[in-house]
């Protein structure tokens, strides 16, 4: 478990949370970038990616 992967996961989570409720295509794109970054960090740590949206148990 590297510090870099934990930072990626945290930064991706924050970015996703910031943009997830936006209605514009730009907000949706940035929320997806956040999900991708979060999952990249999780994969580097050997964890399974989170396919669901924040605030749900999926």
C-alpha positions in Angstrom: 0.0 0.0 0.0 1.8 3.1 -1.2 1.2 6.6 -0.3 0.8 7.5 -3.9 -2.1 5.1 -4.4 -3.9 6.4 -1.3 -3.5 10.0 -2.5 -4.9 9.0 -5.9 -7.9 7.3 -4.3 -8.6 10.3 -2.0 -8.2 12.9 -4.8 -10.5 10.9 -7.1 -13.1 10.6 -4.4 -13.0 14.4 -3.8 -13.2 15.2 -7.5 -16.1 12.8 -8.0 -18.0 14.3 -5.0 -17.5 17.9 -6.3 -18.9 17.2 -9.7 -21.3 14.3 -9.3 -24.4 16.5 -8.9 -23.7 18.8 -11.9 -26.0 18.7 -14.8 -23.6 19.9 -17.5 -21.7 17.4 -19.7 -18.5 19.0 -18.3 -19.5 18.1 -14.7 -20.4 14.6 -15.7 -17.0 14.2 -17.5 -15.1 15.5 -14.4 -17.0 13.2 -12.1 -16.1 10.2 -14.3 -12.4 11.3 -14.2 -12.7 11.3 -10.4 -14.1 7.8 -10.4 -11.4 6.6 -12.7 -8.7 8.2 -10.6 -10.2 6.7 -7.4 -10.3 3.2 -9.0 -6.8 3.5 -10.3 -5.5 4.1 -6.8 -7.6 1.2 -5.4 -6.2 -1.1 -8.1 -2.6 -0.1 -7.3 -3.3 -1.0 -3.6 -4.6 -4.4 -4.7 -8.2 -3.6 -3.9 -11.2 -4.1 -6.2 -12.5 -1.0 -8.0 -15.7 0.5 -6.8 -18.2 0.5 -9.7 -21.0 2.3 -7.9 -21.6 5.9 -7.2 -20.7 7.6 -3.9 -23.3 7.5 -1.2 -24.6 4.1 -2.1 -23.4 0.6 -1.0 -22.8 -0.5 -4.6 
